[in-house]
């Protein structure tokens, strides 16, 4: 304990990384087979995109509120609420397996295609919506990390956060592939996701200390207007929007592409995502640690965005070998770009506004995800594998816009030197 009664900062990082790992592990388990489940319950590619969009649509409402509340009441309490919400959402998700496949609405449209809305499909919509409403995990976790990290270590520690998340994405899809070959098929992976969320809730309750013990009483509420009034934050939020827009076109289009063009099974998709996760860990571990010592955040954003855009160009080919090569480009580009973007935002936000800024950033990402997830389904239905070229253009736009950040970095260095 220090003279103000606060615990040493270094002791808080491991539980936070563990929670991040647990959170993405639960979600990673479901990624490979959700598209199959939607099809089984009567949906199509468009419905799959809309179900994916439910989480960010409701996160758009919940994340800013939860972010502001974490500035006022502390990160631990709000992280507990968000994790408990995730646990409840998986319990709702499980109900879909035990509900009769009763048709509510039949749709036959030239725009939306042919599909039926069944009761289990409706339950999936409700489950993803509820998880989104309490889905401030990432915003509050990012604010927590900013609380306990000195400015010089932020890129490195955001990289560690990404590694813990990617570990979840490695083990989750691989575990899904193994669990889905049982006679219970998709039921066991969803049950596993619920149990994993329960573990995350317990970890927060018992092992995560509060990061704002010395500041909770002095932190004031901050509105969206005040957030966008913080110098250079609006520009960073624009980049944030574009990055998530491009990513989420990929997240909808790729599972469809893997099934239709590559003709992959759940297990093969799980292997691919596991390989991608391993590559991400390699990049965000030794490679990022060395890069942040040599290059400023903005240089890593510029380099990473052009590499990431090239990944989407490779995916458009529909070739299995190039698809795996694209995974390497994805890992390198995203691995050095994303922690650097997060570091820049946290530096520009200032010490007292981390929760609010991260909360509104999550809302911006949610808005981009809504458009990306829904349009990803539409684009793939219309263009097939060429839908990835849309994502490439968006990320290349981020590359061009990132050069303006050079002035932001210079200003931060000047202020740090005073």
C-alpha positions, 0 to 999 in steps of 0.5 A: 500500500502507498501513502494514499492507501492504494495498492501497488499498480503492478499487482493489478495487471494479472487479474485484469489480463485473466479476466480479458482472457476469460471473456474472449475465451467464452466468445471465441468458443461460439465464433466457429459455429454461430453461423451454422446455428443461425442456419439451423434455426432458420436464418440466412447470411443477412440474419446472421449479420443482424444477430451479430449486430445486436451486441454492438447496437445495445452496447452503443447504449450501455457502454458510455453509461458504464464507462462514466459510472466506472469513473465515479464508482470505480472500475471493479463494480462496473466490471462485475456488472458487465461480466454478470450480464455476459453470464446471464446472456449465455444462460439465455442463449442456452434456452434456444437449444431447449425451445421448440423450432416453431416458425413465427414469420416466413420471409421471401424477399429479393433483397433479404433472401429467404429465411424464417424467424423461429422462437430459438432464433428470436432467443439468440437475438435477445441473448446477444442484445442483453450481452451488448447492453451490459457489454462495457467490459472492454471500455472499463478494462481499457480504462482500468489499464490506463489507471494502473499504467504509466504513460511510457508503458501503455503501448506495451501493456495494451499489447499484453491485454491483446495477447490475453484476448488472443489467447482466448481466441486461440483456445476458444475456437480450438475448444469449440472444434473439439466439443462440437464433435460430440453427440450434443454438437453446439450445446456443449460449447455454449454451456462451456461459454456460460461456465467460463463467464461464471469463472470470470465473474468470480475472479472479478469479485474475489481477486480484482482490486479497485484501480481508482480507490484514491480518485472515486470521490473527486471524479465528475461526470463528463458528457459526450459534448465534453468528450468530443471537446477534448483536443484531437479525440474526435479525430481518434474516434473517427479512426476508431470508427473506420477500423471497427467498420472494416473489421466487422465486415470481415467478421461477418463475411469470413465465416460465410466465405469459409463455408461457401468458398473454402467449404470448411467445417467447424473444426477447420474454421476453429483451426484457422482462428487458432492459427490467427491467434497464435500469430497475434500473440507472437506479434504482440509479444516479442515483436511489439515489445521491441517495436515500441522501444524504437518507434512512436505509436503513430509510426506503428499505426501507419505501418500496421494499417497498410499491412492490415489492408493488404490482408483483406486483399489476399482474402478476396482471392478465395485461395486456401494458401493465400487465406493463411498468408492473409492470417500472417498479414492480419496478425502483423498489421493488427498486432502493431496497430491496435495497441498503438491506437489504444495507447494514443487515445488513452494519452489524449484522454487525460487521467480523469476522463479514461472511463468516459472516453473509453466508454464513448469510444466503445459506443463509436465502435458499436456504431461501426460494428452495427454497420459492418456486421449488417453490411458484411452479410449484404456485401457477401451475398452480392459480391462474394469474396470481393466483399473483402475489398471493401474492408481493404479500402476502409483500412487503407483510408485509415492508413492515409488519415493516420499521418495527421497523428504525427502532430498529436504525438509531437504535442504529447511529447512536448507536454511530457517534457515540460 
